[in-house]
């Protein structure tokens, strides 16, 4: 997908060059960097906050801060995506604290805010994807019922390619603590999703 | 090795040390029950991950709508980094404030010269706030939805308008300075 008229499509491999261009004020490079990473940042933040409007604010804040402070990014310490996730997670935490969100059902939160009773997943899925949409809502509700710490761990777990060391870096904890939280989150989700078609955790099989 | 029930969670979460992981796999190769257990757990994790990524994705086209605000906030930063004179709405406001400052200085000197305020306040500048803004709504770093390749079922989105500035009334009286332009 083109970024601006006439530009080529950029990928993660182009990030180092784009970062260098951003450092000298290349606005096209800003847009390209945004285009590459905005989707992942959005998914992360929405998973943590469960609120579209707040998510959009945090996504915008994240990229404004990141691009303005690119000189602080050290590619030796972490990948650019991990660095973005550190910023986004911090801002999501601040946003959540300001809203004083308790750990309650996401469905109830959305009704309180005047939004639709179901999470905003865009237009109604076409035929054949209704089951997926239902499972996504169920998963979203389950994540919302986790404590913030376990929710963060579970959310990062489902991003491909993140090691426990990277998760610990993003969350500001040791990788051992990250492992422990992921294990606890996994167990909590197992209990919440037990019996849900397609997502449920069936009981242990009998010994032969 | 005993059945792997107690190790399934750590296995699918990549929490087992290398040698333990290999031991679990060696056992599963010779035990259909445990092989099925591991395979089921792995499929479930993969499916959860897929559902997660789909469900948390932004609505179609939404990220493109968010970009102009980011670009606007970075406009001054970009000019500063490149060493060029500031551009964009921040520079426009700075210019407006500078002109206002000059105008106020002229006003003060005229008042001091005894001209009085009436002539200035009544006839020379009448800001208007029209119901339909006349100023351009194009953001400083303009884009149109066409610049983002819209495919498939993405919804068309509208550009986010920039703040509207007051437009001064036209044709001031001859000889009078324009304040606030």
Interface residues (C-beta under 8 A of the other chain):
Chain A: X1 X2 X3 X4 X5 X23 X24 X25 X26 X27 X30 X31 X34 X35 X38 X39 X42 X43 X44 X46 X47 X52 X56 X59 X60 X63 X64 X67 X68 X119 X120 X121 X122 X123 X132 X133 X135 X136 X137 X139 X140 X155 X157 X158 X160 X164 X179 X182 X183 X186 X187 X189 X198 X199 X201 X202 X204 X205 X207 X208
Chain B: X3 X5 X9 X10 X13 X14 X15 X33 X36 X37 X40 X44 X47 X48 X49 X51 X52 X53 X54 X55 X56 X57 X58 X59 X60 X62 X63 X66 X67 X69 X70 X71 X73 X74 X75 X77 X78 X79 X80 X81 X82 X83 X84 X141 X143 X146 X147 X148 X149 X151 X153 X155
